[in-house]
Amino acid sequence: MITLNYEDLISQFDASLVNNLRLTGVKNPLLELWVPDGDPLRSIEGLVHSISQTSRDEPVAIELPLELLSDAQQDMLLGKFPGAITFEMVDDSGPCLLTWTPGATEDKTLNDGSGVMPVEDVSALLDRAGNLKAPRKAVRHLPTEYRDFLLEQGRKIPDETVFSASAMPSLTCRTGSCKLHVLLEPRWDGAQKGADHPIETVTFEGAEPGTVEAGFLSVLAQVSNSLTLSELADHGTVRVIEFLADTCPAVRPDGIAASLVFTEEMRFLTGLLRQLPVAPDHGLTQPGFSPAPAEAWMALSQEARLATLRQHLQGFCDSQGLRQEDVVLDGLVDDLSGWPVRVVVTCGPNTDPRERPGLVRHLEHFLKGKLDRTLIVLYEAAKDSNKIRRL
């Protein structure tokens, strides 16, 4: 088993940003796709994803600080990588051990493990390619096995699904007699219902038991717990198809399974989820390159935004044991969409250059939680006084 220490990986990555001109990152083939994030949940998710894409042979254990992830965040990761990762405590005061096991969720390949496709498979593939006389028509209906599975799921729901309003923010959309209720996790105090808001649970009512529609809603409720609001609205149908393909692997379609979202049976679910971006008071933006800042942030003048940033920057320095001159606000500029969300800072001469990458990431995470989730912190590098190095 390969054992990695998360804090050491962060230190190695930060050091590479300072010392390497190019090819920054942790010098480990398992972590070629990983970039740390100020949000520990997203950072660990990216770490596991990188390992799952690059490691095939042996388990990998990651030592995490005890307080890094809450129980709820661990549950979210377990939902994103079902059967592939586990959490365990080494001891009461020691690190939390995240273990990834190969083969639990990886796709089955055509090769025999040696990296080379057997000759008989190559011959069969060439014969099949030679027999293709015309492009295949688009699939218009779900496979029979998928329909049978959905009917079975639809028979398992109670005759009447009761939805009770709670203190958690929620959205409701409907098509015909079916209603879908999306309860949002109360992640931060006073948060707007926005695109990045995680989903607590999904319930539904009005679907006739034993129908394909009821099966769709039942599967959607199962795959939605680890999604955000925007992921559910934009990719909920794809997640349902992926669930069906993994549940019925014997009839997994050739090519991209997500193409089944265009079948006749999926119109019901597509039409239902399409209403989420137009539900009242949800805070979602139309599809684009980046979400819009909250109305409260846009309502402030530029001077008020700068004053607010300076106030929270002082609070960040106090919480990190830094002096006010260690992190200085240089300005607030617009991004490519014209939103005033790029916060430019410089670090004082007394801050260790090796610690600046992590410091900027922590500051961005702090400001996103306190002010607006769209803020981006940029570091203004000091001019090198050595003329030769500037050539």
Backbone hydrogen bonds in HBPLUS format (Angstrom, degrees):
<---DONOR---> <-ACCEPTOR-->    atom                        ^
c    i                          cat <-CA-CA->   ^        H-A-AA   ^      H-
h    n   atom  resd res      DA  || num        DHA   H-A  angle D-A-AA Bond
n    s   type  num  typ     dist DA aas  dist angle  dist       angle   num
A0002-ILE N   A0059-PRO O   3.08 MM  57  6.44 164.4  2.11 155.9 153.6     1
A0061-ALA N   A0002-ILE O   2.67 MM  59  6.05 166.0  1.69 165.5 170.7     2
A0004-LEU N   A0061-ALA O   2.75 MM  57  6.15 158.5  1.79 158.9 166.2     3
A0063-GLU N   A0004-LEU O   2.74 MM  59  6.16 164.4  1.76 161.0 164.9     4
A0009-LEU N   A0005-ASN O   3.04 MM   4  6.35 152.5  2.12 152.2 160.5     5
A0006-TYR N   A0063-GLU O   2.97 MM  57  5.83 168.3  1.98 151.7 155.6     6
A0010-ILE N   A0006-TYR O   3.02 MM   4  6.36 155.7  2.08 152.3 158.5     7
A0011-SER N   A0007-GLU O   3.05 MM   4  6.29 160.0  2.09 146.5 151.6     8
A0012-GLN N   A0008-ASP O   2.90 MM   4  6.15 157.9  1.95 149.8 155.8     9
A0013-PHE N   A0009-LEU O   2.93 MM   4  6.14 158.5  1.98 148.7 154.4    10
A0014-ASP N   A0010-ILE O   2.93 MM   4  6.15 167.4  1.94 154.7 158.0    11
A0015-ALA N   A0011-SER O   2.94 MM   4  6.08 156.6  1.99 146.7 153.4    12
A0016-SER N   A0012-GLN O   3.03 MM   4  6.24 146.0  2.15 142.0 150.7    13
A0017-LEU N   A0013-PHE O   3.19 MM   4  6.55 143.6  2.32 146.5 155.6    14
A0018-VAL N   A0015-ALA O   3.21 MM   3  5.29 130.4  2.47  95.6 108.1    15
A0019-ASN N   A0015-ALA O   2.93 MM   4  6.08 161.3  1.97 153.6 159.1    16
A0020-ASN N   A0016-SER O   2.91 MM   4  5.15 154.6  1.97 132.7 138.4    17
A0028-ASN N   A0026-VAL O   2.77 MM   2  5.58 132.8  1.99 110.2  94.8    18
A0031-LEU N   A0028-ASN O   2.86 MM   3  5.49 156.9  1.92 123.2 130.2    19
A0034-TRP N   A0031-LEU O   3.33 MM   3  5.21 166.6  2.35 104.0 107.9    20
A0043-SER N   A0039-ASP O   2.95 MM   4  6.14 156.0  2.01 156.2 164.1    21
A0044-ILE N   A0040-PRO O   2.94 MM   4  6.04 163.9  1.97 148.6 151.3    22
A0045-GLU N   A0041-LEU O   3.00 MM   4  6.13 156.5  2.05 145.2 152.6    23
A0046-GLY N   A0042-ARG O   2.96 MM   4  6.10 159.0  2.01 144.6 149.5    24
A0047-LEU N   A0043-SER O   3.01 MM   4  6.23 146.4  2.13 139.6 149.4    25
A0048-VAL N   A0044-ILE O   2.93 MM   4  6.20 163.9  1.96 155.6 157.9    26
A0049-HIS N   A0045-GLU O   2.97 MM   4  6.15 157.7  2.02 145.9 152.8    27
A0050-SER N   A0046-GLY O   2.96 MM   4  6.11 156.5  2.01 144.4 150.0    28
A0051-ILE N   A0047-LEU O   3.08 MM   4  6.36 161.1  2.12 148.8 153.6    29
A0052-SER N   A0048-VAL O   2.87 MM   4  6.06 159.3  1.92 151.1 157.2    30
A0053-GLN N   A0049-HIS O   3.10 MM   4  6.28 136.3  2.30 142.0 152.3    31
A0053-GLN N   A0050-SER O   3.25 MM   3  5.26 132.7  2.49  94.8 106.9    32
A0054-THR N   A0050-SER O   3.16 MM   4  6.28 128.2  2.45 141.4 154.2    33
A0054-THR N   A0051-ILE O   3.23 MM   3  5.24 140.7  2.40  98.1 108.8    34
A0055-SER N   A0051-ILE O   2.85 MM   4  5.51 149.4  1.94 156.5 157.5    35
A0060-VAL N   A0100-TRP O   3.01 MM  40  5.21 155.6  2.07 143.4 151.3    36
A0100-TRP N   A0060-VAL O   2.76 MM  40  5.21 169.9  1.77 158.1 161.0    37
A0062-ILE N   A0098-LEU O   2.70 MM  36  5.07 159.0  1.74 150.6 158.2    38
A0098-LEU N   A0062-ILE O   2.94 MM  36  5.07 173.1  1.94 150.9 150.7    39
A0064-LEU N   A0096-CYS O   2.79 MM  32  5.08 170.6  1.80 157.7 159.9    40
A0096-CYS N   A0064-LEU O   2.87 MM  32  5.08 155.4  1.94 152.1 154.8    41
A0068-LEU N   A0065-PRO O   3.13 MM   3  5.33 168.6  2.14 114.0 117.2    42
A0074-GLN N   A0070-SER O   2.97 MM   4  6.27 153.9  2.04 149.7 157.1    43
A0075-ASP N   A0071-ASP O   2.99 MM   4  6.26 152.0  2.07 145.1 152.5    44
A0076-MET N   A0072-ALA O   3.03 MM   4  6.36 146.9  2.15 141.7 150.6    45
A0077-LEU N   A0073-GLN O   3.08 MM   4  6.39 154.3  2.15 147.2 153.0    46
A0078-LEU N   A0074-GLN O   2.94 MM   4  6.21 156.4  1.99 149.0 155.9    47
A0079-GLY N   A0075-ASP O   3.01 MM   4  6.23 142.0  2.15 140.7 150.5    48
A0080-LYS N   A0076-MET O   3.05 MM   4  6.36 139.4  2.22 139.2 150.0    49
A0080-LYS N   A0077-LEU O   3.09 MM   3  4.99 121.9  2.44  92.1 106.9    50
A0081-PHE N   A0077-LEU O   2.99 MM   4  6.22 145.2  2.12 150.6 159.1    51
A0084-ALA N   A0081-PHE O   3.13 MM   3  5.45 161.7  2.16 124.0 128.7    52
A0101-THR N   A0084-ALA O   2.90 MM  17  5.43 161.9  1.94 159.3 165.2    53
A0086-THR N   A0099-THR O   2.99 MM  13  5.33 139.1  2.17 139.2 151.5    54
A0099-THR N   A0086-THR O   2.98 MM  13  5.33 160.4  2.02 147.1 153.6    55
A0088-GLU N   A0097-LEU O   3.04 MM   9  5.30 141.7  2.19 137.7 149.2    56
A0097-LEU N   A0088-GLU O   2.79 MM   9  5.30 165.7  1.81 174.7 169.8    57
A0090-VAL N   A0095-PRO O   3.36 MM   5  6.10 167.2  2.37 166.7 170.0    58
A0121-ASP N   A0118-PRO O   3.10 MM   3  5.38 125.1  2.42 101.7 115.2    59
A0122-VAL N   A0118-PRO O   3.11 MM   4  6.49 153.7  2.18 150.0 157.8    60
A0123-SER N   A0119-VAL O   2.95 MM   4  6.24 160.0  1.99 153.5 158.6    61
A0124-ALA N   A0120-GLU O   3.03 MM   4  6.19 160.3  2.07 142.3 147.5    62
A0125-LEU N   A0121-ASP O   2.92 MM   4  6.07 151.3  2.00 143.7 151.9    63
A0126-LEU N   A0122-VAL O   2.94 MM   4  6.20 154.6  2.00 149.5 156.1    64
A0127-ASP N   A0123-SER O   2.91 MM   4  6.15 158.7  1.96 150.9 156.9    65
A0128-ARG N   A0124-ALA O   3.00 MM   4  6.16 157.5  2.05 143.0 149.1    66
A0129-ALA N   A0125-LEU O   2.99 MM   4  6.21 154.1  2.06 142.7 150.0    67
A0130-GLY N   A0126-LEU O   2.92 MM   4  6.15 148.2  2.02 145.9 154.4    68
A0131-ASN N   A0127-ASP O   3.15 MM   4  6.39 132.2  2.39 140.7 152.3    69
A0131-ASN N   A0128-ARG O   3.21 MM   3  5.23 136.0  2.41  95.5 107.2    70
A0132-LEU N   A0129-ALA O   3.36 MM   3  5.47 162.4  2.40 102.6 107.7    71
A0264-GLU N   A0140-ARG O   2.96 MM 124  5.97 171.7  1.96 145.5 143.2    72
A0146-TYR N   A0143-PRO O   3.00 MM   3  5.35 125.1  2.32 105.2 118.9    73
A0147-ARG N   A0143-PRO O   3.17 MM   4  6.58 158.5  2.22 153.4 159.4    74
A0148-ASP N   A0144-THR O   2.91 MM   4  6.20 160.0  1.95 154.1 159.5    75
A0149-PHE N   A0145-GLU O   3.02 MM   4  6.20 155.9  2.08 142.1 148.5    76
A0150-LEU N   A0146-TYR O   2.92 MM   4  6.20 158.0  1.97 151.0 157.0    77
A0151-LEU N   A0147-ARG O   2.90 MM   4  6.14 158.0  1.95 152.0 157.8    78
A0152-GLU N   A0148-ASP O   3.01 MM   4  6.24 152.4  2.08 144.3 151.7    79
A0153-GLN N   A0149-PHE O   2.92 MM   4  6.24 156.9  1.98 148.6 155.0    80
A0154-GLY N   A0150-LEU O   2.81 MM   4  6.02 151.1  1.89 146.5 155.2    81
A0155-ARG N   A0151-LEU O   3.05 MM   4  6.31 135.7  2.25 139.9 150.2    82
A0155-ARG N   A0152-GLU O   3.23 MM   3  5.24 131.0  2.48  94.2 106.6    83
A0156-LYS N   A0153-GLN O   3.18 MM   3  5.33 145.5  2.31 100.9 110.8    84
A0184-LEU N   A0169-PRO O   2.78 MM  15  5.42 173.3  1.78 162.4 163.1    85
A0171-LEU N   A0182-VAL O   2.85 MM  11  5.09 148.9  1.95 139.3 149.7    86
A0182-VAL N   A0171-LEU O   2.81 MM  11  5.09 168.5  1.82 153.4 157.4    87
A0173-CYS N   A0180-LEU O   3.00 MM   7  5.37 155.7  2.06 147.7 155.4    88
A0180-LEU N   A0173-CYS O   2.75 MM   7  5.37 170.3  1.76 170.6 172.4    89
A0175-THR N   A0178-CYS O   2.99 MM   3  5.50 152.1  2.07 150.2 159.0    90
A0178-CYS N   A0175-THR O   3.16 MM   3  5.50 149.1  2.26 135.8 131.7    91
A0179-LYS N   A0205-GLU O   2.88 MM  26  5.35 165.6  1.90 157.5 159.7    92
A0205-GLU N   A0179-LYS O   3.05 MM  26  5.35 150.0  2.15 143.8 149.9    93
A0181-HIS N   A0203-THR O   2.81 MM  22  5.20 173.6  1.82 151.9 153.1    94
A0203-THR N   A0181-HIS O   2.97 MM  22  5.20 160.4  2.01 151.2 156.7    95
A0183-LEU N   A0201-THR O   2.96 MM  18  5.39 163.5  1.99 169.0 172.3    96
A0200-GLU N   A0183-LEU O   2.79 MM  17  5.51 151.1  1.87 140.7 149.2    97
A0201-THR N   A0183-LEU O   3.32 MM  18  5.39 157.8  2.37 133.6 138.3    98
A0185-GLU N   A0198-PRO O   3.00 MM  13  5.75 166.8  2.02 143.7 147.9    99
A0187-ARG N   A0185-GLU O   2.75 MM   2  5.36 128.0  2.02 113.7  97.1   100
A0191-ALA N   A0188-TRP O   3.31 MM   3  5.64 148.9  2.42 135.7 129.0   101
A0197-HIS N   A0194-GLY O   3.11 MM   3  5.39 164.2  2.14 113.8 117.3   102
A0230-SER N   A0195-ALA O   3.05 MM  35  4.76 157.9  2.10 145.1 138.1   103
A0229-LEU N   A0197-HIS O   2.99 MM  32  5.77 143.4  2.13 147.1 156.3   104
A0199-ILE N   A0227-LEU O   3.04 MM  28  5.99 159.2  2.09 166.6 160.6   105
A0215-GLY N   A0211-THR O   3.08 MM   4  6.40 152.5  2.16 144.4 152.3   106
A0216-PHE N   A0212-VAL O   2.87 MM   4  6.18 153.5  1.94 152.3 159.1   107
A0217-LEU N   A0213-GLU O   3.07 MM   4  6.38 164.4  2.10 152.8 155.8   108
A0218-SER N   A0214-ALA O   2.98 MM   4  6.16 151.7  2.06 144.6 152.6   109
A0219-VAL N   A0215-GLY O   2.98 MM   4  6.20 161.3  2.02 152.0 156.1   110
A0220-LEU N   A0216-PHE O   2.85 MM   4  6.06 160.7  1.89 152.3 158.6   111
A0221-ALA N   A0217-LEU O   2.99 MM   4  6.15 153.8  2.06 143.4 149.4   112
A0222-GLN N   A0218-SER O   3.25 MM   4  6.53 140.5  2.42 135.9 145.9   113
A0222-GLN N   A0219-VAL O   2.99 MM   3  5.06 123.9  2.32  96.4 111.4   114
A0223-VAL N   A0219-VAL O   3.09 MM   4  6.43 146.0  2.21 152.2 161.0   115
A0227-LEU N   A0224-SER O   3.13 MM   3  5.30 168.4  2.14 115.5 117.9   116
A0232-LEU N   A0228-THR O   3.01 MM   4  6.28 156.8  2.07 153.6 159.5   117
A0233-ALA N   A0229-LEU O   3.06 MM   4  6.30 162.5  2.09 149.4 153.9   118
A0234-ASP N   A0230-SER O   2.89 MM   4  5.96 161.5  1.92 150.0 155.0   119
A0235-HIS N   A0231-GLU O   2.75 MM   4  5.30 154.0  1.81 138.6 147.2   120
A0236-GLY N   A0232-LEU O   3.05 MM   4  4.40 130.0  2.31 122.3 121.5   121
A0239-ARG N   A0235-HIS O   3.00 MM   4  6.28 157.9  2.05 155.1 160.9   122
A0240-VAL N   A0236-GLY O   3.11 MM   4  6.38 149.8  2.20 144.1 152.0   123
A0241-ILE N   A0237-THR O   3.06 MM   4  6.37 159.4  2.10 148.6 153.3   124
A0242-GLU N   A0238-VAL O   2.90 MM   4  6.16 161.8  1.94 153.7 158.7   125
A0243-PHE N   A0239-ARG O   2.97 MM   4  6.14 151.1  2.06 142.0 149.8   126
A0244-LEU N   A0240-VAL O   2.97 MM   4  6.30 157.1  2.03 149.4 155.4   127
A0245-ALA N   A0241-ILE O   2.84 MM   4  6.11 158.0  1.89 152.9 159.4   128
A0246-ASP N   A0242-GLU O   2.96 MM   4  6.14 152.8  2.04 145.6 152.3   129
A0247-THR N   A0243-PHE O   2.90 MM   4  6.05 146.5  2.02 144.4 154.2   130
A0248-CYS N   A0244-LEU O   2.90 MM   4  5.99 150.2  1.99 148.2 154.9   131
A0251-VAL N   A0248-CYS O   3.22 MM   3  6.04 159.8  2.26 122.5 126.9   132
A0252-ARG N   A0249-PRO O   3.24 MM   3  5.01 164.8  2.26 107.7 106.0   133
A0259-SER N   A0256-ILE O   3.22 MM   3  5.89 165.7  2.24 115.2 119.5   134
A0260-LEU N   A0257-ALA O   3.06 MM   3  6.03 172.9  2.07 128.3 130.5   135
A0261-VAL N   A0258-ALA O   3.12 MM   3  5.91 170.2  2.13 122.2 124.4   136
A0262-PHE N   A0259-SER O   3.25 MM   3  6.12 171.8  2.26 121.2 123.4   137
A0263-THR N   A0260-LEU O   3.13 MM   3  5.47 161.8  2.16 118.3 117.9   138
A0266-MET N   A0263-THR O   3.17 MM   3  5.54 139.4  2.34 105.9 116.5   139
A0267-ARG N   A0264-GLU O   3.22 MM   3  5.73 164.5  2.24 113.7 118.5   140
A0270-THR N   A0266-MET O   2.89 MM   4  6.03 167.3  1.91 161.6 165.9   141
A0271-GLY N   A0267-ARG O   2.91 MM   4  5.90 162.9  1.94 145.9 150.6   142
A0272-LEU N   A0268-PHE O   3.13 MM   4  6.33 144.6  2.26 139.2 148.8   143
A0273-LEU N   A0269-LEU O   2.99 MM   4  6.21 172.3  2.00 157.7 158.2   144
A0274-ARG N   A0270-THR O   2.98 MM   4  6.00 140.7  2.14 142.4 153.2   145
A0275-GLN N   A0272-LEU O   3.21 MM   3  5.74 156.2  2.27 109.2 115.9   146
A0276-LEU N   A0273-LEU O   3.06 MM   3  5.47 154.6  2.13 110.4 117.7   147
A0278-VAL N   A0275-GLN O   3.10 MM   3  5.42 146.8  2.22 108.6 118.5   148
A0279-ALA N   A0276-LEU O   3.13 MM   3  5.20 171.1  2.14 112.3 114.1   149
A0297-TRP N   A0294-ALA O   3.12 MM   3  5.47 126.1  2.42 104.2 116.6   150
A0298-MET N   A0294-ALA O   3.16 MM   4  6.51 160.7  2.20 152.4 158.0   151
A0299-ALA N   A0295-GLU O   2.87 MM   4  5.94 138.7  2.04 145.8 156.1   152
A0300-LEU N   A0297-TRP O   3.35 MM   3  5.66 152.5  2.43 104.4 111.5   153
A0305-ARG N   A0301-SER O   2.92 MM   4  6.22 154.3  1.99 152.0 159.2   154
A0306-LEU N   A0302-GLN O   3.02 MM   4  6.27 161.7  2.05 150.6 154.8   155
A0307-ALA N   A0303-GLU O   2.97 MM   4  6.19 156.9  2.03 145.5 152.1   156
A0308-THR N   A0304-ALA O   2.93 MM   4  6.10 156.6  1.99 145.7 152.0   157
A0309-LEU N   A0305-ARG O   2.88 MM   4  6.13 155.9  1.94 148.7 155.6   158
A0310-ARG N   A0306-LEU O   2.93 MM   4  6.17 159.0  1.97 149.2 154.4   159
A0311-GLN N   A0307-ALA O   3.03 MM   4  6.23 154.3  2.10 144.3 151.2   160
A0312-HIS N   A0308-THR O   3.04 MM   4  6.32 163.4  2.07 151.5 155.0   161
A0313-LEU N   A0309-LEU O   2.77 MM   4  5.86 145.6  1.89 146.6 157.4   162
A0314-GLN N   A0310-ARG O   3.02 MM   4  6.18 149.7  2.12 142.2 148.6   163
A0315-GLY N   A0311-GLN O   3.17 MM   4  6.53 151.8  2.25 138.8 146.5   164
A0316-PHE N   A0312-HIS O   2.88 MM   4  6.15 148.3  1.98 143.1 151.6   165
A0317-CYS N   A0313-LEU O   2.98 MM   4  6.25 160.7  2.02 147.9 152.3   166
A0318-ASP N   A0314-GLN O   2.97 MM   4  6.22 158.5  2.02 149.5 155.3   167
A0319-SER N   A0315-GLY O   3.04 MM   4  6.23 154.1  2.10 143.0 149.7   168
A0320-GLN N   A0316-PHE O   3.02 MM   4  6.24 135.6  2.22 144.7 156.7   169
A0320-GLN N   A0317-CYS O   3.23 MM   3  5.13 130.8  2.49  92.8 105.7   170
A0322-LEU N   A0317-CYS O   2.77 MM   5  4.66 164.2  1.79 147.1 146.1   171
A0321-GLY N   A0318-ASP O   3.34 MM   3  5.18 159.3  2.39  97.6 103.6   172
A0326-ASP N   A0323-ARG O   3.02 MM   3  5.35 158.4  2.07 110.3 117.2   173
A0348-GLY N   A0326-ASP O   2.87 MM  22  4.41 155.9  1.93 112.7 119.5   174
A0328-VAL N   A0346-THR O   2.88 MM  18  5.36 171.7  1.89 163.6 166.1   175
A0346-THR N   A0328-VAL O   2.96 MM  18  5.36 152.1  2.03 148.1 157.2   176
A0330-ASP N   A0344-VAL O   2.75 MM  14  5.32 160.3  1.78 146.9 150.4   177
A0331-GLY N   A0344-VAL O   3.32 MM  13  5.26 144.0  2.46 141.6 137.6   178
A0344-VAL N   A0331-GLY O   2.95 MM  13  5.26 171.9  1.96 149.9 151.9   179
A0333-VAL N   A0342-ARG O   2.92 MM   9  5.18 158.6  1.97 149.0 151.5   180
A0342-ARG N   A0333-VAL O   3.07 MM   9  5.18 153.1  2.14 173.6 165.4   181
A0335-ASP N   A0339-TRP O   2.88 MM   4  5.50 143.5  2.02 139.3 148.1   182
A0338-GLY N   A0335-ASP O   3.00 MM   3  5.27 162.2  2.04 111.3 116.7   183
A0341-VAL N   A0339-TRP O   2.89 MM   2  5.66 125.3  2.19 113.4  97.0   184
A0376-ILE N   A0341-VAL O   2.85 MM  35  5.99 165.4  1.87 161.5 158.9   185
A0343-VAL N   A0376-ILE O   2.68 MM  33  5.90 163.2  1.71 164.1 169.3   186
A0378-LEU N   A0343-VAL O   2.70 MM  35  5.94 165.8  1.71 158.6 162.5   187
A0345-VAL N   A0378-LEU O   2.94 MM  33  6.33 160.9  1.98 168.6 174.6   188
A0380-GLU N   A0345-VAL O   2.85 MM  35  5.99 170.7  1.86 167.9 170.3   189
A0351-THR N   A0348-GLY O   3.23 MM   3  5.83 169.2  2.24 118.3 121.6   190
A0355-GLU N   A0352-ASP O   2.86 MM   3  5.38 150.1  1.95 117.1 126.3   191
A0356-ARG N   A0353-PRO O   3.37 MM   3  5.27 152.1  2.45  96.9 104.7   192
A0359-LEU N   A0355-GLU O   3.01 MM   4  6.13 150.9  2.10 148.6 157.9   193
A0360-VAL N   A0356-ARG O   2.93 MM   4  6.09 158.6  1.97 157.4 160.6   194
A0361-ARG N   A0357-PRO O   3.13 MM   4  6.39 157.5  2.18 146.1 152.3   195
A0362-HIS N   A0358-GLY O   2.97 MM   4  6.17 161.3  2.01 149.0 153.7   196
A0363-LEU N   A0359-LEU O   2.97 MM   4  6.16 151.5  2.05 143.5 151.7   197
A0364-GLU N   A0360-VAL O   2.97 MM   4  6.21 159.2  2.01 149.0 153.9   198
A0365-HIS N   A0361-ARG O   3.03 MM   4  6.29 163.6  2.05 151.0 155.3   199
A0366-PHE N   A0362-HIS O   2.93 MM   4  6.09 150.8  2.02 142.5 150.9   200
A0367-LEU N   A0363-LEU O   2.91 MM   4  6.17 164.3  1.93 157.1 159.8   201
A0368-LYS N   A0364-GLU O   2.92 MM   4  6.07 157.3  1.98 151.6 158.0   202
A0369-GLY N   A0365-HIS O   3.22 MM   4  6.37 153.8  2.29 141.0 146.8   203
A0370-LYS N   A0366-PHE O   3.05 MM   4  6.26 145.8  2.17 144.7 154.7   204
A0371-LEU N   A0367-LEU O   2.80 MM   4  5.55 165.3  1.82 149.4 153.4   205
A0375-LEU N   A0372-ASP O   3.39 MM   3  5.92 172.8  2.39 116.6 118.6   206
A0390-ARG N   A0387-LYS O   3.16 MM   3  5.09 132.4  2.40  92.2 105.4   207
A0391-LEU N   A0388-ILE O   3.17 MM   3  5.41 162.4  2.20 107.8 113.3   208
